[in-house]
């Protein structure tokens, strides 16, 4: 799949479908209320320099929430797909 940017690549429906399949496969054993229904792909990794990772490489959730506030709100506003019964 060709793209001139990471943003373009991550917006590609084939890429999104691939990651959705991966999430579905890895969480298939979870009860429906624990499954990941919505997610977003971002064009860069979390780093210590951006403040999103601690020196121990743990995610600083409050910083991630601040940096991606608009995206998180958008995810919650989307209509979540209904879980499929197995």
C-alpha positions in Angstrom: 0.0 0.0 0.0 1.6 3.2 -1.1 1.2 6.6 0.6 3.2 9.8 0.7 2.7 10.2 4.5 2.0 8.4 7.7 -1.2 10.3 8.0 -2.3 9.1 4.6 -1.3 5.5 5.3 -3.1 5.4 8.6 -6.3 6.9 7.0 -6.3 4.1 4.4 -9.3 1.8 5.0 -7.2 -1.3 4.3 -4.8 -0.4 7.1 -7.6 0.4 9.5 -9.3 -2.9 8.7 -6.0 -4.8 9.3 -5.6 -3.2 12.7 -9.3 -3.8 13.5 -8.8 -7.5 12.6 -5.7 -7.7 14.9 -7.6 -6.1 17.8 -10.6 -8.4 17.3 -8.3 -11.5 17.1 -6.3 -10.6 20.2 -9.4 -9.8 22.3 -11.7 -12.6 21.0 -11.6 -14.4 24.4 -12.6 -11.3 26.4 -16.2 -10.8 27.5 -18.1 -8.3 25.4 -17.9 -5.5 28.0 -14.1 -5.7 28.0 -13.5 -5.7 24.2 -12.0 -2.7 22.4 -14.7 -1.3 20.2 -13.1 2.0 19.1 -9.5 3.0 18.6 -7.5 5.5 16.6 -4.1 5.1 14.9 -1.7 8.0 15.4 1.1 8.9 13.1 3.9 8.9 15.7 5.2 6.9 18.6 5.1 8.1 22.2 8.5 9.4 23.3 10.2 10.6 26.5 11.0 13.9 24.7 7.3 14.6 24.0 6.5 13.8 27.7 4.3 10.9 26.9 6.7 8.3 28.3 8.5 8.3 31.6 12.2 7.5 31.7 11.1 3.9 32.7 9.1 3.9 29.4 5.8 3.8 31.2 3.0 5.7 29.5 2.1 9.0 31.3 -1.7 8.7 30.8 -2.4 12.3 31.9 0.0 13.7 29.3 -1.4 11.4 26.5 -5.0 12.5 27.5 -3.9 16.1 27.2 -2.1 15.7 23.9 -4.9 13.7 22.3 -8.0 15.3 24.1 -9.8 16.1 20.8 -9.1 12.7 19.3 -10.3 10.9 22.4 -13.5 13.0 22.5 -14.1 12.2 18.8 -13.7 8.5 19.5 -16.3 8.7 22.3 -18.7 10.6 20.0 -18.6 8.0 17.3 -21.3 5.4 17.3 -19.6 2.3 18.7 -20.1 -0.9 16.6 -22.2 -3.5 18.3 -20.2 -6.5 19.5 -20.7 -9.6 17.3 -21.7 -12.8 19.0 -19.3 -15.7 18.5 
